[in-house]
């Protein structure tokens, strides 16, 4: 498990280096990440609201 996690973190770091070198790519990825986080937060809020009504 730790080896696989290390592999993921190495890949993540490589992508961060690439993003730093290519600003348009970095900007687009950050926009997509923000949108994804906002969707997940809305889902959590909806689940919490549903839990309050039960």
mmCIF file of the N, C-alpha and C atoms, coordinates in Angstrom:
data_MODEL
# 
_entry.id   MODEL 
# 
loop_
_atom_site.group_PDB 
_atom_site.id 
_atom_site.type_symbol 
_atom_site.label_atom_id 
_atom_site.label_alt_id 
_atom_site.label_comp_id 
_atom_site.label_asym_id 
_atom_site.label_entity_id 
_atom_site.label_seq_id 
_atom_site.pdbx_PDB_ins_code 
_atom_site.Cartn_x 
_atom_site.Cartn_y 
_atom_site.Cartn_z 
_atom_site.occupancy 
_atom_site.B_iso_or_equiv 
_atom_site.pdbx_formal_charge 
_atom_site.auth_seq_id 
_atom_site.auth_comp_id 
_atom_site.auth_asym_id 
_atom_site.auth_atom_id 
_atom_site.pdbx_PDB_model_num 
ATOM 1   N N  . UNK A 1 1  ? 0.812   -1.191 0.000   1.00 0.00 ? 1  UNK A N  1 
ATOM 2   C CA . UNK A 1 1  ? 0.000   0.000  0.000   1.00 0.00 ? 1  UNK A CA 1 
ATOM 3   C C  . UNK A 1 1  ? 0.862   1.265  0.000   1.00 0.00 ? 1  UNK A C  1 
ATOM 4   N N  . UNK A 1 2  ? 1.919   1.292  0.808   1.00 0.00 ? 2  UNK A N  1 
ATOM 5   C CA . UNK A 1 2  ? 2.757   2.490  0.875   1.00 0.00 ? 2  UNK A CA 1 
ATOM 6   C C  . UNK A 1 2  ? 3.497   2.724  -0.438  1.00 0.00 ? 2  UNK A C  1 
ATOM 7   N N  . UNK A 1 3  ? 3.892   1.644  -1.099  1.00 0.00 ? 3  UNK A N  1 
ATOM 8   C CA . UNK A 1 3  ? 4.586   1.802  -2.375  1.00 0.00 ? 3  UNK A CA 1 
ATOM 9   C C  . UNK A 1 3  ? 3.663   2.442  -3.409  1.00 0.00 ? 3  UNK A C  1 
ATOM 10  N N  . UNK A 1 4  ? 2.408   1.996  -3.445  1.00 0.00 ? 4  UNK A N  1 
ATOM 11  C CA . UNK A 1 4  ? 1.453   2.564  -4.388  1.00 0.00 ? 4  UNK A CA 1 
ATOM 12  C C  . UNK A 1 4  ? 1.164   4.034  -4.077  1.00 0.00 ? 4  UNK A C  1 
ATOM 13  N N  . UNK A 1 5  ? 1.056   4.347  -2.807  1.00 0.00 ? 5  UNK A N  1 
ATOM 14  C CA . UNK A 1 5  ? 0.840   5.735  -2.415  1.00 0.00 ? 5  UNK A CA 1 
ATOM 15  C C  . UNK A 1 5  ? 2.031   6.604  -2.808  1.00 0.00 ? 5  UNK A C  1 
ATOM 16  N N  . UNK A 1 6  ? 3.237   6.087  -2.610  1.00 0.00 ? 6  UNK A N  1 
ATOM 17  C CA . UNK A 1 6  ? 4.438   6.822  -3.014  1.00 0.00 ? 6  UNK A CA 1 
ATOM 18  C C  . UNK A 1 6  ? 4.433   7.055  -4.522  1.00 0.00 ? 6  UNK A C  1 
ATOM 19  N N  . UNK A 1 7  ? 4.010   6.059  -5.301  1.00 0.00 ? 7  UNK A N  1 
ATOM 20  C CA . UNK A 1 7  ? 3.932   6.210  -6.759  1.00 0.00 ? 7  UNK A CA 1 
ATOM 21  C C  . UNK A 1 7  ? 2.980   7.338  -7.137  1.00 0.00 ? 7  UNK A C  1 
ATOM 22  N N  . UNK A 1 8  ? 1.829   7.391  -6.476  1.00 0.00 ? 8  UNK A N  1 
ATOM 23  C CA . UNK A 1 8  ? 0.847   8.439  -6.749  1.00 0.00 ? 8  UNK A CA 1 
ATOM 24  C C  . UNK A 1 8  ? 1.424   9.810  -6.407  1.00 0.00 ? 8  UNK A C  1 
ATOM 25  N N  . UNK A 1 9  ? 2.112   9.906  -5.276  1.00 0.00 ? 9  UNK A N  1 
ATOM 26  C CA . UNK A 1 9  ? 2.679   11.191 -4.862  1.00 0.00 ? 9  UNK A CA 1 
ATOM 27  C C  . UNK A 1 9  ? 3.801   11.642 -5.794  1.00 0.00 ? 9  UNK A C  1 
ATOM 28  N N  . UNK A 1 10 ? 4.595   10.708 -6.287  1.00 0.00 ? 10 UNK A N  1 
ATOM 29  C CA . UNK A 1 10 ? 5.648   11.061 -7.247  1.00 0.00 ? 10 UNK A CA 1 
ATOM 30  C C  . UNK A 1 10 ? 5.005   11.592 -8.524  1.00 0.00 ? 10 UNK A C  1 
ATOM 31  N N  . UNK A 1 11 ? 3.987   10.918 -9.012  1.00 0.00 ? 11 UNK A N  1 
ATOM 32  C CA . UNK A 1 11 ? 3.299   11.378 -10.216 1.00 0.00 ? 11 UNK A CA 1 
ATOM 33  C C  . UNK A 1 11 ? 2.696   12.759 -9.992  1.00 0.00 ? 11 UNK A C  1 
ATOM 34  N N  . UNK A 1 12 ? 2.098   12.966 -8.833  1.00 0.00 ? 12 UNK A N  1 
ATOM 35  C CA . UNK A 1 12 ? 1.521   14.264 -8.505  1.00 0.00 ? 12 UNK A CA 1 
ATOM 36  C C  . UNK A 1 12 ? 2.586   15.361 -8.528  1.00 0.00 ? 12 UNK A C  1 
ATOM 37  N N  . UNK A 1 13 ? 3.728   15.076 -7.967  1.00 0.00 ? 13 UNK A N  1 
ATOM 38  C CA . UNK A 1 13 ? 4.812   16.059 -7.949  1.00 0.00 ? 13 UNK A CA 1 
ATOM 39  C C  . UNK A 1 13 ? 5.300   16.355 -9.362  1.00 0.00 ? 13 UNK A C  1 
ATOM 40  N N  . UNK A 1 14 ? 5.383   15.335 -10.207 1.00 0.00 ? 14 UNK A N  1 
ATOM 41  C CA . UNK A 1 14 ? 5.798   15.542 -11.597 1.00 0.00 ? 14 UNK A CA 1 
ATOM 42  C C  . UNK A 1 14 ? 4.807   16.440 -12.325 1.00 0.00 ? 14 UNK A C  1 
ATOM 43  N N  . UNK A 1 15 ? 3.535   16.219 -12.083 1.00 0.00 ? 15 UNK A N  1 
ATOM 44  C CA . UNK A 1 15 ? 2.508   17.047 -12.715 1.00 0.00 ? 15 UNK A CA 1 
ATOM 45  C C  . UNK A 1 15 ? 2.622   18.486 -12.225 1.00 0.00 ? 15 UNK A C  1 
ATOM 46  N N  . UNK A 1 16 ? 2.892   18.681 -10.941 1.00 0.00 ? 16 UNK A N  1 
ATOM 47  C CA . UNK A 1 16 ? 3.058   20.037 -10.414 1.00 0.00 ? 16 UNK A CA 1 
ATOM 48  C C  . UNK A 1 16 ? 4.233   20.745 -11.091 1.00 0.00 ? 16 UNK A C  1 
ATOM 49  N N  . UNK A 1 17 ? 5.346   20.050 -11.297 1.00 0.00 ? 17 UNK A N  1 
ATOM 50  C CA . UNK A 1 17 ? 6.485   20.656 -11.994 1.00 0.00 ? 17 UNK A CA 1 
ATOM 51  C C  . UNK A 1 17 ? 6.097   21.041 -13.418 1.00 0.00 ? 17 UNK A C  1 
ATOM 52  N N  . UNK A 1 18 ? 5.380   20.146 -14.099 1.00 0.00 ? 18 UNK A N  1 
ATOM 53  C CA . UNK A 1 18 ? 4.931   20.437 -15.454 1.00 0.00 ? 18 UNK A CA 1 
ATOM 54  C C  . UNK A 1 18 ? 4.017   21.651 -15.472 1.00 0.00 ? 18 UNK A C  1 
ATOM 55  N N  . UNK A 1 19 ? 3.096   21.707 -14.504 1.00 0.00 ? 19 UNK A N  1 
ATOM 56  C CA . UNK A 1 19 ? 2.165   22.833 -14.426 1.00 0.00 ? 19 UNK A CA 1 
ATOM 57  C C  . UNK A 1 19 ? 2.902   24.149 -14.209 1.00 0.00 ? 19 UNK A C  1 
ATOM 58  N N  . UNK A 1 20 ? 3.923   24.130 -13.378 1.00 0.00 ? 20 UNK A N  1 
ATOM 59  C CA . UNK A 1 20 ? 4.692   25.353 -13.142 1.00 0.00 ? 20 UNK A CA 1 
ATOM 60  C C  . UNK A 1 20 ? 5.386   25.836 -14.406 1.00 0.00 ? 20 UNK A C  1 
ATOM 61  N N  . UNK A 1 21 ? 5.758   24.907 -15.270 1.00 0.00 ? 21 UNK A N  1 
ATOM 62  C CA . UNK A 1 21 ? 6.465   25.270 -16.501 1.00 0.00 ? 21 UNK A CA 1 
ATOM 63  C C  . UNK A 1 21 ? 5.503   25.668 -17.622 1.00 0.00 ? 21 UNK A C  1 
ATOM 64  N N  . UNK A 1 22 ? 4.229   25.329 -17.488 1.00 0.00 ? 22 UNK A N  1 
ATOM 65  C CA . UNK A 1 22 ? 3.245   25.597 -18.544 1.00 0.00 ? 22 UNK A CA 1 
ATOM 66  C C  . UNK A 1 22 ? 2.020   26.264 -17.924 1.00 0.00 ? 22 UNK A C  1 
ATOM 67  N N  . UNK A 1 23 ? 2.063   27.584 -17.830 1.00 0.00 ? 23 UNK A N  1 
ATOM 68  C CA . UNK A 1 23 ? 1.037   28.347 -17.128 1.00 0.00 ? 23 UNK A CA 1 
ATOM 69  C C  . UNK A 1 23 ? -0.379  28.136 -17.671 1.00 0.00 ? 23 UNK A C  1 
ATOM 70  N N  . UNK A 1 24 ? -0.597  28.098 -18.994 1.00 0.00 ? 24 UNK A N  1 
ATOM 71  C CA . UNK A 1 24 ? -1.978  27.877 -19.468 1.00 0.00 ? 24 UNK A CA 1 
ATOM 72  C C  . UNK A 1 24 ? -2.533  26.522 -18.994 1.00 0.00 ? 24 UNK A C  1 
ATOM 73  N N  . UNK A 1 25 ? -1.697  25.496 -19.004 1.00 0.00 ? 25 UNK A N  1 
ATOM 74  C CA . UNK A 1 25 ? -2.111  24.180 -18.517 1.00 0.00 ? 25 UNK A CA 1 
ATOM 75  C C  . UNK A 1 25 ? -2.440  24.259 -17.033 1.00 0.00 ? 25 UNK A C  1 
ATOM 76  N N  . UNK A 1 26 ? -1.596  24.941 -16.276 1.00 0.00 ? 26 UNK A N  1 
ATOM 77  C CA . UNK A 1 26 ? -1.821  25.082 -14.835 1.00 0.00 ? 26 UNK A CA 1 
ATOM 78  C C  . UNK A 1 26 ? -3.134  25.797 -14.556 1.00 0.00 ? 26 UNK A C  1 
ATOM 79  N N  . UNK A 1 27 ? -3.389  26.868 -15.284 1.00 0.00 ? 27 UNK A N  1 
ATOM 80  C CA . UNK A 1 27 ? -4.618  27.636 -15.094 1.00 0.00 ? 27 UNK A CA 1 
ATOM 81  C C  . UNK A 1 27 ? -5.843  26.771 -15.361 1.00 0.00 ? 27 UNK A C  1 
ATOM 82  N N  . UNK A 1 28 ? -5.816  26.015 -16.447 1.00 0.00 ? 28 UNK A N  1 
ATOM 83  C CA . UNK A 1 28 ? -6.969  25.170 -16.797 1.00 0.00 ? 28 UNK A CA 1 
ATOM 84  C C  . UNK A 1 28 ? -7.176  24.059 -15.771 1.00 0.00 ? 28 UNK A C  1 
ATOM 85  N N  . UNK A 1 29 ? -6.113  23.417 -15.353 1.00 0.00 ? 29 UNK A N  1 
ATOM 86  C CA . UNK A 1 29 ? -6.225  22.347 -14.358 1.00 0.00 ? 29 UNK A CA 1 
ATOM 87  C C  . UNK A 1 29 ? -6.782  22.910 -13.049 1.00 0.00 ? 29 UNK A C  1 
ATOM 88  N N  . UNK A 1 30 ? -6.321  24.072 -12.640 1.00 0.00 ? 30 UNK A N  1 
ATOM 89  C CA . UNK A 1 30 ? -6.822  24.677 -11.399 1.00 0.00 ? 30 UNK A CA 1 
ATOM 90  C C  . UNK A 1 30 ? -8.298  25.036 -11.519 1.00 0.00 ? 30 UNK A C  1 
ATOM 91  N N  . UNK A 1 31 ? -8.728  25.496 -12.689 1.00 0.00 ? 31 UNK A N  1 
ATOM 92  C CA . UNK A 1 31 ? -10.146 25.776 -12.897 1.00 0.00 ? 31 UNK A CA 1 
ATOM 93  C C  . UNK A 1 31 ? -10.973 24.501 -12.755 1.00 0.00 ? 31 UNK A C  1 
ATOM 94  N N  . UNK A 1 32 ? -10.493 23.421 -13.356 1.00 0.00 ? 32 UNK A N  1 
ATOM 95  C CA . UNK A 1 32 ? -11.211 22.149 -13.274 1.00 0.00 ? 32 UNK A CA 1 
ATOM 96  C C  . UNK A 1 32 ? -11.233 21.610 -11.846 1.00 0.00 ? 32 UNK A C  1 
ATOM 97  N N  . UNK A 1 33 ? -10.134 21.769 -11.138 1.00 0.00 ? 33 UNK A N  1 
ATOM 98  C CA . UNK A 1 33 ? -10.072 21.312 -9.749  1.00 0.00 ? 33 UNK A CA 1 
ATOM 99  C C  . UNK A 1 33 ? -11.031 22.112 -8.874  1.00 0.00 ? 33 UNK A C  1 
ATOM 100 N N  . UNK A 1 34 ? -11.086 23.420 -9.080  1.00 0.00 ? 34 UNK A N  1 
ATOM 101 C CA . UNK A 1 34 ? -12.011 24.266 -8.315  1.00 0.00 ? 34 UNK A CA 1 
ATOM 102 C C  . UNK A 1 34 ? -13.462 23.852 -8.569  1.00 0.00 ? 34 UNK A C  1 
ATOM 103 N N  . UNK A 1 35 ? -13.791 23.610 -9.830  1.00 0.00 ? 35 UNK A N  1 
ATOM 104 C CA . UNK A 1 35 ? -15.153 23.198 -10.172 1.00 0.00 ? 35 UNK A CA 1 
ATOM 105 C C  . UNK A 1 35 ? -15.488 21.867 -9.516  1.00 0.00 ? 35 UNK A C  1 
ATOM 106 N N  . UNK A 1 36 ? -14.552 20.931 -9.541  1.00 0.00 ? 36 UNK A N  1 
ATOM 107 C CA . UNK A 1 36 ? -14.763 19.622 -8.918  1.00 0.00 ? 36 UNK A CA 1 
ATOM 108 C C  . UNK A 1 36 ? -14.987 19.772 -7.415  1.00 0.00 ? 36 UNK A C  1 
ATOM 109 N N  . UNK A 1 37 ? -14.170 20.564 -6.758  1.00 0.00 ? 37 UNK A N  1 
ATOM 110 C CA . UNK A 1 37 ? -14.313 20.787 -5.310  1.00 0.00 ? 37 UNK A CA 1 
ATOM 111 C C  . UNK A 1 37 ? -15.661 21.420 -4.995  1.00 0.00 ? 37 UNK A C  1 
ATOM 112 N N  . UNK A 1 38 ? -16.076 22.386 -5.803  1.00 0.00 ? 38 UNK A N  1 
ATOM 113 C CA . UNK A 1 38 ? -17.367 23.038 -5.575  1.00 0.00 ? 38 UNK A CA 1 
ATOM 114 C C  . UNK A 1 38 ? -18.520 22.057 -5.724  1.00 0.00 ? 38 UNK A C  1 
ATOM 115 N N  . UNK A 1 39 ? -18.451 21.152 -6.724  1.00 0.00 ? 39 UNK A N  1 
ATOM 116 C CA . UNK A 1 39 ? -19.494 20.139 -6.888  1.00 0.00 ? 39 UNK A CA 1 
ATOM 117 C C  . UNK A 1 39 ? -19.533 19.218 -5.673  1.00 0.00 ? 39 UNK A C  1 
ATOM 118 N N  . UNK A 1 40 ? -18.372 18.810 -5.188  1.00 0.00 ? 40 UNK A N  1 
ATOM 119 C CA . UNK A 1 40 ? -18.335 17.916 -4.029  1.00 0.00 ? 40 UNK A CA 1 
ATOM 120 C C  . UNK A 1 40 ? -18.878 18.614 -2.780  1.00 0.00 ? 40 UNK A C  1 
ATOM 121 N N  . UNK A 1 41 ? -18.549 19.878 -2.606  1.00 0.00 ? 41 UNK A N  1 
ATOM 122 C CA . UNK A 1 41 ? -19.065 20.616 -1.451  1.00 0.00 ? 41 UNK A CA 1 
ATOM 123 C C  . UNK A 1 41 ? -20.584 20.747 -1.517  1.00 0.00 ? 41 UNK A C  1 
ATOM 124 N N  . UNK A 1 42 ? -21.126 20.979 -2.715  1.00 0.00 ? 42 UNK A N  1 
ATOM 125 C CA . UNK A 1 42 ? -22.584 21.055 -2.868  1.00 0.00 ? 42 UNK A CA 1 
ATOM 126 C C  . UNK A 1 42 ? -23.240 19.722 -2.511  1.00 0.00 ? 42 UNK A C  1 
ATOM 127 N N  . UNK A 1 43 ? -22.624 18.622 -2.948  1.00 0.00 ? 43 UNK A N  1 
ATOM 128 C CA . UNK A 1 43 ? -23.166 17.303 -2.617  1.00 0.00 ? 43 UNK A CA 1 
ATOM 129 C C  . UNK A 1 43 ? -23.160 17.066 -1.112  1.00 0.00 ? 43 UNK A C  1 
ATOM 130 N N  . UNK A 1 44 ? -22.075 17.454 -0.459  1.00 0.00 ? 44 UNK A N  1 
ATOM 131 C CA . UNK A 1 44 ? -21.987 17.292 0.998   1.00 0.00 ? 44 UNK A CA 1 
ATOM 132 C C  . UNK A 1 44 ? -23.064 18.118 1.680   1.00 0.00 ? 44 UNK A C  1 
ATOM 133 N N  . UNK A 1 45 ? -23.231 19.367 1.230   1.00 0.00 ? 45 UNK A N  1 
ATOM 134 C CA . UNK A 1 45 ? -24.269 20.222 1.809   1.00 0.00 ? 45 UNK A CA 1 
ATOM 135 C C  . UNK A 1 45 ? -25.652 19.612 1.620   1.00 0.00 ? 45 UNK A C  1 
ATOM 136 N N  . UNK A 1 46 ? -25.903 19.054 0.445   1.00 0.00 ? 46 UNK A N  1 
ATOM 137 C CA . UNK A 1 46 ? -27.199 18.417 0.182   1.00 0.00 ? 46 UNK A CA 1 
ATOM 138 C C  . UNK A 1 46 ? -27.408 17.203 1.081   1.00 0.00 ? 46 UNK A C  1 
ATOM 139 N N  . UNK A 1 47 ? -26.367 16.399 1.247   1.00 0.00 ? 47 UNK A N  1 
ATOM 140 C CA . UNK A 1 47 ? -26.473 15.222 2.118   1.00 0.00 ? 47 UNK A CA 1 
ATOM 141 C C  . UNK A 1 47 ? -26.717 15.626 3.553   1.00 0.00 ? 47 UNK A C  1 
ATOM 142 N N  . UNK A 1 48 ? -26.042 16.679 4.011   1.00 0.00 ? 48 UNK A N  1 
ATOM 143 C CA . UNK A 1 48 ? -26.250 17.143 5.369   1.00 0.00 ? 48 UNK A CA 1 
ATOM 144 C C  . UNK A 1 48 ? -27.664 17.678 5.560   1.00 0.00 ? 48 UNK A C  1 
ATOM 145 N N  . UNK A 1 49 ? -28.159 18.396 4.558   1.00 0.00 ? 49 UNK A N  1 
ATOM 146 C CA . UNK A 1 49 ? -29.521 18.936 4.627   1.00 0.00 ? 49 UNK A CA 1 
ATOM 147 C C  . UNK A 1 49 ? -30.540 17.795 4.653   1.00 0.00 ? 49 UNK A C  1 
ATOM 148 N N  . UNK A 1 50 ? -30.319 16.754 3.864   1.00 0.00 ? 50 UNK A N  1 
ATOM 149 C CA . UNK A 1 50 ? -31.212 15.599 3.862   1.00 0.00 ? 50 UNK A CA 1 
ATOM 150 C C  . UNK A 1 50 ? -31.191 14.912 5.227   1.00 0.00 ? 50 UNK A C  1 
ATOM 151 N N  . UNK A 1 51 ? -30.030 14.823 5.832   1.00 0.00 ? 51 UNK A N  1 
ATOM 152 C CA . UNK A 1 51 ? -29.903 14.186 7.139   1.00 0.00 ? 51 UNK A CA 1 
ATOM 153 C C  . UNK A 1 51 ? -30.641 14.951 8.227   1.00 0.00 ? 51 UNK A C  1 
ATOM 154 N N  . UNK A 1 52 ? -30.737 16.254 8.095   1.00 0.00 ? 52 UNK A N  1 
ATOM 155 C CA . UNK A 1 52 ? -31.430 17.084 9.087   1.00 0.00 ? 52 UNK A CA 1 
ATOM 156 C C  . UNK A 1 52 ? -32.938 16.916 8.996   1.00 0.00 ? 52 UNK A C  1 
ATOM 157 N N  . UNK A 1 53 ? -33.431 16.570 7.801   1.00 0.00 ? 53 UNK A N  1 
ATOM 158 C CA . UNK A 1 53 ? -34.881 16.446 7.614   1.00 0.00 ? 53 UNK A CA 1 
ATOM 159 C C  . UNK A 1 53 ? -35.385 15.051 7.967   1.00 0.00 ? 53 UNK A C  1 
ATOM 160 N N  . UNK A 1 54 ? -34.484 14.133 8.209   1.00 0.00 ? 54 UNK A N  1 
ATOM 161 C CA . UNK A 1 54 ? -34.908 12.760 8.545   1.00 0.00 ? 54 UNK A CA 1 
ATOM 162 C C  . UNK A 1 54 ? -35.211 12.613 10.005  1.00 0.00 ? 54 UNK A C  1 
# 
